Amino acid sequence: KSTIEFHNENMFIYKHDQLYAPKNIFIWFILAMQGGILNVGGYMAVHRFVSHVTGFATLFGAQMSKGEWWDAFGMLLGPLFYIMGTIFSAWFIERPRHRSKEPRYPIVFSVIIFNLLILAFAGYLGFLGNFGEEFHNLNDYLLLFVLALTCGIQNAVISSASGAVIRT
């Protein structure tokens, strides 16, 4: 049995062999469900998955073949925002851990919550257009990029916190 411990201000305190404790399974389930909801919601809103990096390459090629350069460029930016989210998460989680300091989970989770609240508020005010309309304007890209960034942040923090056992 492993004796590796993950600590951070009582957010994730367990030994690796306790990873599948009922309390943790519930947390992982909720976070995985939230990640799926975010991805499906993003797809329903802008007709693009926000956490499937390989799909962006396909969409890039499809847009290039149509000569739609702006949309092709936008499809390249989707994975870039996802990767920026993972870098952000690593900066506050893995970097401190490698320096024998406490990971900063509250900062990372606060950014996830902030991003989702801002998008919900912007959607409520009509800034993001009508839900499910065709993907064609700057607001659609803004929604796509913030969702991809948020997915990257969440996936990296949960992968790190679970010892790379759980991905959301």
N, C-alpha and C positions, 0 to 999 in steps of 0.2 A: 504494500500500500504506500502511496505517495504521501509525503508530509509537506508538500509544497503548500504554502498558505498565500492567499491573496487578501490583502488588507487595504482598506481605504475608508476611513471615517465611518465604520460600521455598515457601509453599503454592501460590500462583498467581502464577508469574512467567512471562509470555509477552507477546509483542507480539500485537496483534489479528490480524495476518495469520498467526499461528501457532496460531490458535484451533482449527483442524482438524488439528493435529499428531496422530499416532497415540496418543501418551501422553494427550493431552487427550481425544480421542475415547473412549478406554477409560474415563477418569474420568467423563465425561458419561454414558456408557452405564451404568456401575455405579450412578451416582446416580439416573438416570432409572428404572432397574430397581428400585432401593430405594424410590423414590417410588411406583411402581406396586404394589409388594408391600405397602407401608404402606396404600395406598388399598384394595386388594382385601382385605387382612387386616381392615381396619376394617369393610368392608362385610360380610364373612363373620361377624365378631364381633357387630356391632350392627345389621346390615341398613341401613346408611347409608354413602354414600361420604363420605370425610372431606376431600376436596379439591375437590369440585364445588359451588361456592357457589350456582349457580342451582338445583340440586336441593333445597337447603334451603328456598328460597322456595316451591317446589312442595309440599314436605312441610309447611311452615307452613300453607299454604292448605288442604291436606287435613285437617290436625289441627283447624284452626279450623272447617271445615265439619262436623266430627264433634262439636264442642263440647269437645274435649280441650285445654283452655287451657294446662295445664302442659306438655304435649308440644309444643304450638304455640310456646310461649315458648322451650322447649329448642331447637327447630329454628331460631329466630332467633339463639340464642347460638352455634350452630355456625360460621356465617360470621364472627361477631364474634371468636371465638378464632382463626380463620384470619387475620383482619386483624391481630389483636394479634401473631401470629407474624411477619407481615411488618413490622410496626412495630418489634418487637424486633430483627429482623435489620437493618433500616435504621439503627437506633440505633447498632449496633456495626460496620456496614459502610459505609453511605453517609455518615453524619454525620462520622466521622473523615476519610473521603475528601474531603469538601467543605471540611474544615479543613486539607487538605494533610497529613494524618497517615495512618499505616498503619491499614487496616481490621483489625478484630479477628476474623478468621476462626476462630481456635482457640476463642474464647468461644462463638461461634454453633454451631460443630460439636459442641462439648462439651455444650451444652444439648440438641441433637438426640439425641445418644447417650444422655445422662442420661435424657431423657424416655422413650426406647424401652426402656432397661434397667429403669427403674422400672415401666413398664407390663408388661414381660415378667415381672418378679419378682412384681408384684401378681397377674398372671394365674396364675402358677405356684402361688401361695399360695391361689388360689381367690377372691381378693377381688373379681375382676371377673365372677364368675358363670361359668356354663357357656358354653363357646364356641358361638356360633351360636344361643343361646336368644333368645326374643322380646325386643325392645327395650322395657323397661318400668320400669327402676328407676334410682336415682341412680348406681349404679356404671356403668351403660351410658352415661349422660350424661358421667360423668367420663372414661371411655375415649374417647368421641367427641370431647370438648373437647380433651383432651391430644393426640390424634392430629391434629385440625384445626389446633391451635396448632403442632405439629411440622411439618405439611405447609406451613403458611404460612412458617415460619422457613426450611425447606429451599428452597422454591420461590424465595423472595426472595434468599437468599444465592447460589444458583446462577445465577439470572437476573442478579444484579449482577456476579458474578465472571466470567460469560461475556459481559458486555456486552449483556445481554438477548437473546442468541442462543439459549441453552439454557434451557428451563424443565422442571423435574422434577415 
